[in-house]
């Protein structure tokens, strides 16, 4: 059975986030499966990364507010963003966020932020 990992606080993009690791819902014994990096900020909301480190997301300082607004907007509707870096992970990411439209390949999400502006 999956054992919960301790949560840690970290600063990303000028805000403090609580980082935790969660198994994908279809893999209760995630020691051999996919583990998500989940980030939560009480003002902004929650998002997840699959096999991406936060520092690999290319967000210019001028897009931070847009990034935070997008995360918050989806989080309050209970459809948090999940980003992945390889198309082969898309299906399992869709399961994690209940088939909503907030599953993005990293580059597509970065482009979305640029186009919202």
N, C-alpha and C positions, 0 to 999 in steps of 0.2 A: 504494500500500500504506500502511496505517496506520503512523504513526511514534509510538513510545512517548513519552509526555510525562514530564518529570522528576517525581519524587515530592517532596512537600513535607510538612514536619511542621507540625501545627497543634493547638491546644488547643481542644477542644470538650467541654462538660459536665464540665469539671474534669479531663479526661484528655488525654494526648497521643496523637494519631492520625497515621498516615501517609496522606496524601491522594494519590491517583493518578487518572488519567483512562484509562478503558478503552473500546474500541468494543464495541458489542453484537455477539455472535457472528455474526449473520447479515449484518453490514455490515463486511467487512474493510477497505473504504476509507471509514472513518468521518469523513473530512474533510467529507463532505457528509451524513452520517447522524447517528445518535444517539450521543452520548458519555455514558458514565456517570461520575459522581463516586463513586469507591470509597474507603472509609475503613477503615483497619485499625489495630487496637490489639492488641498481642501477648497481653494478658490478657483482653480482652473478645471480640475477633473482628473480623469483617468485615461491612459492610453497604454498600449502594449507594443512590444517589439519582439519579433521572432528572428533570432540569429543576426541581429543588428545591435551594435553598441550605440548609445545615444549620441556620442560625439561623431558618429558617422553620418548623422542627419545634417544636411547642409541647409542651415537656416541663417540667413543674414540677420543681423541685429534689427534691421528695419522691418522684418517680417515676424518678430517675436509676438507682437500684439495680435496679429492675424492668426498665428499658430495657436496662441492661448485661447482666442475666441472660438476657433474651430473645434478644439478639443472640448471646451466647455459646452458649446452648443450640442455636440453629439452626446457628451456624457450625461447631460440633464435629460436627454431622451433615451438613456440607457443603451446607447449603441456606440461604445467607445471605438476610437480608431485603433487599428492594429496594422503595423507596418512589417513587411517582410522584404527580403532582398533577392529572392529567387522564386520565380513563378511556380515552381513545384510545390510551394507551401501555401498557395492561395486557398485551396480547398479546405485545409485544416484550419486556416485563419477564419474562413467564413463560418465554420462551426462555432468557433470561440465567441464570435459576436452575433450569434443568432441570425445568420444570413442577411445582415444589414449591409448597406452600401458603404461601409467605412473600412473596407479592407483594401489596402493600397500597397503596391510595390513602392519601395522607398523613393525612387526617382519620380514616379507619378505623383506621389504626395508632395514632394518638393515643388514640382511644377504646378500643382493645384494651388499651393500657397502663393506662388508668383502670379497666377492668373486671377486670384480673388481680389488682389489689390486693385 
